[in-house]
Amino acid sequence: MGVRPAVAPSITPVEMALLTARAGLVLNPGQMADLVLAWRQLLELAALIPRERAFADDFAFVFRLAPPLVARSAPERSARRPAPRAPAKPKKRETARRKTASRKR
């Protein structure tokens, strides 16, 4: 496949304790050991990701504009008419006011 980059140096439990303290986390020794182990495994997995392709091959870094729209000719515009609109319905507030006004009389 090619040459893989060297794995980043692993983190020590003391360094992880410093990072978790800066983040405001309070972990017991078992949780700290699990976190250090998970960090080491994450570095190993990240090293397995192939990095041989160019950025242009990655869809996250490619942006292509859509092709421009072709202008319509004048006869097509005039032949197309908007659909007729239905009459507007009265709002609920207006009908409620009418009902109360008729009751007062």
Backbone bond lengths (Angstrom), bond angles and torsions (degrees), N, CA, C in turn:
res aa  C-N    CA-C-N  psi(-1)  N-CA   C-N-CA  omega(-1)  CA-C   N-CA-C  phi
1 M - - - 1.449 - - 1.519 112.25 -
2 G 1.287 116.57 -34.16 1.450 119.02 -177.73 1.510 109.85 137.88
3 V 1.281 114.58 -176.95 1.459 119.65 -178.51 1.521 109.12 -84.68
4 R 1.308 115.77 128.78 1.463 120.77 177.97 1.522 109.07 -94.68
5 P 1.324 117.04 145.92 1.456 118.78 177.94 1.526 110.29 -67.19
6 A 1.303 115.80 152.74 1.459 120.28 179.39 1.519 109.89 -65.49
7 V 1.323 115.22 147.27 1.466 120.44 179.68 1.525 108.22 -70.29
8 A 1.318 115.90 137.24 1.464 120.96 178.46 1.517 109.15 -61.87
9 P 1.323 117.52 149.47 1.454 118.97 -179.46 1.518 110.67 -60.25
10 S 1.308 115.42 142.16 1.456 120.89 -177.62 1.522 110.41 -69.73
11 I 1.286 116.21 161.42 1.457 121.83 -178.51 1.530 109.01 -96.91
12 T 1.302 116.07 143.02 1.465 120.46 178.23 1.517 108.81 -90.85
13 P 1.338 116.79 159.65 1.463 118.81 177.30 1.534 112.97 -60.05
14 V 1.322 117.27 -31.20 1.472 120.15 178.59 1.524 110.21 -67.96
15 E 1.334 117.06 -42.50 1.460 120.54 177.85 1.527 111.05 -65.17
16 M 1.326 116.95 -39.47 1.467 119.92 178.29 1.522 110.44 -66.38
17 A 1.326 117.81 -37.76 1.469 120.74 177.49 1.524 110.40 -62.97
18 L 1.324 116.61 -38.08 1.462 120.52 177.62 1.532 110.62 -64.85
19 L 1.332 116.64 -44.67 1.466 120.38 179.59 1.523 112.17 -64.77
20 T 1.325 117.10 -42.21 1.470 119.41 -179.80 1.524 110.60 -68.92
21 A 1.337 118.00 -34.15 1.466 120.25 177.15 1.521 110.32 -66.46
22 R 1.322 117.07 -40.34 1.470 120.41 177.99 1.522 111.48 -65.18
23 A 1.345 115.79 -30.79 1.467 120.24 178.75 1.523 112.13 -82.76
24 G 1.331 116.83 -8.93 1.456 119.88 178.81 1.519 113.21 87.12
25 L 1.325 118.13 16.41 1.461 121.28 179.85 1.522 110.24 -91.47
26 V 1.316 115.15 140.18 1.459 120.84 174.59 1.525 106.35 -116.48
27 L 1.342 116.24 109.70 1.456 121.04 -176.60 1.526 109.91 -117.39
28 N 1.337 115.53 146.11 1.463 118.90 174.80 1.534 107.88 -80.56
29 P 1.339 118.93 168.77 1.466 120.69 -176.21 1.535 114.10 -58.63
30 G 1.322 118.58 -35.11 1.463 121.15 178.04 1.517 111.72 -66.22
31 Q 1.330 116.51 -42.92 1.461 120.30 178.24 1.527 110.60 -65.67
32 M 1.338 116.34 -38.22 1.460 119.98 179.60 1.533 110.30 -64.77
33 A 1.330 117.38 -41.76 1.467 120.86 178.46 1.529 110.51 -63.78
34 D 1.336 117.52 -40.89 1.468 121.06 177.85 1.528 110.87 -63.43
35 L 1.330 116.52 -40.42 1.460 120.44 -179.23 1.527 111.01 -66.70
36 V 1.318 117.44 -41.78 1.464 120.75 178.16 1.530 109.79 -63.69
37 L 1.320 117.87 -43.26 1.461 121.45 179.03 1.528 110.87 -63.50
38 A 1.327 116.93 -43.28 1.468 120.70 179.15 1.528 110.53 -63.60
39 W 1.332 116.60 -39.06 1.467 120.25 179.29 1.526 110.55 -62.97
40 R 1.328 116.73 -43.28 1.458 120.63 179.84 1.532 110.78 -64.00
41 Q 1.325 116.75 -41.46 1.467 120.27 178.77 1.525 110.87 -66.63
42 L 1.318 117.13 -36.62 1.460 121.29 178.81 1.525 110.55 -64.21
43 L 1.320 117.37 -40.83 1.465 120.07 177.64 1.524 111.18 -63.34
44 E 1.327 116.53 -39.84 1.465 119.78 178.73 1.529 110.87 -64.92
45 L 1.324 116.67 -41.76 1.471 119.88 179.24 1.522 111.30 -67.03
46 A 1.315 117.14 -39.67 1.466 120.21 179.36 1.522 111.01 -64.70
47 A 1.319 117.21 -31.00 1.463 120.23 178.16 1.523 111.79 -69.51
48 L 1.327 117.87 -20.90 1.465 121.14 -179.85 1.526 113.46 -81.60
49 I 1.306 117.56 -10.59 1.468 120.89 -178.88 1.526 108.58 -70.75
50 P 1.331 117.96 124.94 1.471 119.35 -179.57 1.521 110.94 -68.16
51 R 1.309 115.12 137.19 1.466 120.71 -179.12 1.526 110.55 -124.77
52 E 1.308 117.37 28.91 1.453 120.93 -174.64 1.528 112.92 -90.32
53 R 1.323 117.61 -12.84 1.460 120.00 -178.63 1.522 110.57 -87.84
54 A 1.303 115.23 153.02 1.457 120.80 177.27 1.529 110.01 -76.46
55 F 1.320 116.18 157.70 1.458 119.96 178.65 1.521 111.74 -61.41
56 A 1.306 117.54 -30.20 1.467 121.00 -179.41 1.520 112.09 -65.96
57 D 1.330 117.28 -21.25 1.460 120.34 178.57 1.524 112.99 -81.44
58 D 1.309 116.63 -15.25 1.460 120.98 -177.85 1.525 109.42 -88.38
59 F 1.312 116.84 127.76 1.460 120.52 -176.90 1.520 113.09 -64.92
60 A 1.319 117.77 -22.82 1.456 119.93 179.53 1.529 111.47 -69.58
61 F 1.324 117.85 -21.48 1.456 121.41 -176.98 1.519 113.00 -108.60
62 V 1.318 117.34 9.81 1.457 121.07 -177.55 1.520 108.55 -113.34
63 F 1.313 115.45 130.90 1.464 120.49 176.48 1.513 107.56 -131.29
64 R 1.296 115.66 120.73 1.463 120.76 179.25 1.523 108.91 -121.76
65 L 1.303 115.44 132.22 1.453 120.26 177.42 1.523 110.23 -75.08
66 A 1.304 115.98 148.27 1.461 120.84 175.76 1.521 109.01 -69.47
67 P 1.319 117.97 152.52 1.465 118.86 178.62 1.535 109.94 -64.66
68 P 1.316 117.46 148.42 1.472 119.97 -178.05 1.525 110.93 -65.32
69 L 1.327 115.15 147.67 1.461 120.64 178.51 1.521 109.68 -75.39
70 V 1.304 116.73 142.91 1.459 121.97 178.30 1.518 107.46 -83.99
71 A 1.322 116.83 132.47 1.467 121.27 -179.33 1.519 109.61 -67.90
72 R 1.324 115.60 140.50 1.474 120.57 178.46 1.521 110.27 -78.74
73 S 1.301 115.79 152.43 1.459 119.48 177.05 1.527 109.39 -79.31
74 A 1.329 117.24 161.74 1.463 122.65 -176.06 1.530 113.10 -61.74
75 P 1.349 122.81 -42.46 1.465 120.79 -179.06 1.524 113.00 -61.89
76 E 1.314 117.98 -33.67 1.459 119.54 179.89 1.524 111.17 -65.75
77 R 1.316 116.99 -37.48 1.464 120.40 179.88 1.521 111.44 -66.67
78 S 1.337 117.18 -42.75 1.463 119.32 -176.57 1.528 111.50 -73.57
79 A 1.327 118.48 -29.39 1.456 121.27 -178.92 1.524 111.14 -72.65
80 R 1.266 116.29 -23.26 1.469 119.57 -177.89 1.526 109.26 -93.70
81 R 1.313 115.75 117.01 1.468 120.61 -178.88 1.523 109.55 -111.08
82 P 1.308 116.56 148.12 1.469 118.29 178.08 1.528 110.84 -69.60
83 A 1.305 116.43 150.11 1.461 121.52 179.60 1.529 109.36 -69.64
84 P 1.346 117.17 145.34 1.466 118.77 179.31 1.524 110.41 -66.67
85 R 1.313 115.14 145.35 1.462 120.13 -178.69 1.530 110.36 -93.86
86 A 1.310 114.99 146.61 1.464 120.56 175.82 1.527 108.63 -75.83
87 P 1.344 117.39 152.31 1.463 118.64 178.86 1.530 110.11 -63.19
88 A 1.302 115.63 146.20 1.462 121.13 -177.49 1.526 110.31 -68.31
89 K 1.312 116.38 137.79 1.460 121.28 177.95 1.523 108.97 -83.64
90 P 1.341 117.50 146.53 1.468 118.56 178.03 1.528 109.97 -66.67
91 K 1.294 114.88 148.20 1.455 119.52 179.59 1.523 109.75 -73.12
92 K 1.313 116.58 156.29 1.461 121.15 -177.75 1.522 111.64 -63.79
93 R 1.306 118.06 -34.54 1.466 120.90 179.64 1.517 110.95 -63.06
94 E 1.342 115.70 -41.61 1.461 119.20 -179.64 1.527 111.00 -64.11
95 T 1.313 118.49 -42.25 1.458 120.40 -179.04 1.525 109.76 -68.92
96 A 1.317 118.08 -35.63 1.459 119.97 178.64 1.517 109.95 -66.98
97 R 1.324 118.09 -38.21 1.469 121.07 178.41 1.526 110.42 -67.04
98 R 1.319 116.43 -38.25 1.464 119.10 179.22 1.520 111.02 -64.75
99 K 1.337 117.15 -39.71 1.457 120.10 -179.83 1.534 111.07 -66.06
100 T 1.325 117.12 -41.43 1.467 119.53 -179.87 1.508 110.12 -70.83
101 A 1.335 118.97 -33.90 1.451 121.37 178.85 1.525 110.24 -67.71
102 S 1.325 118.31 -36.87 1.454 120.95 -179.67 1.522 110.83 -72.88
103 R 1.315 118.59 -27.93 1.464 121.46 177.94 1.509 111.53 -73.54
104 K 1.325 118.22 -32.42 1.447 121.98 -178.26 1.515 111.00 -70.09
105 R 1.293 119.48 -27.18 1.464 122.92 -175.71 1.458 112.06 -75.96
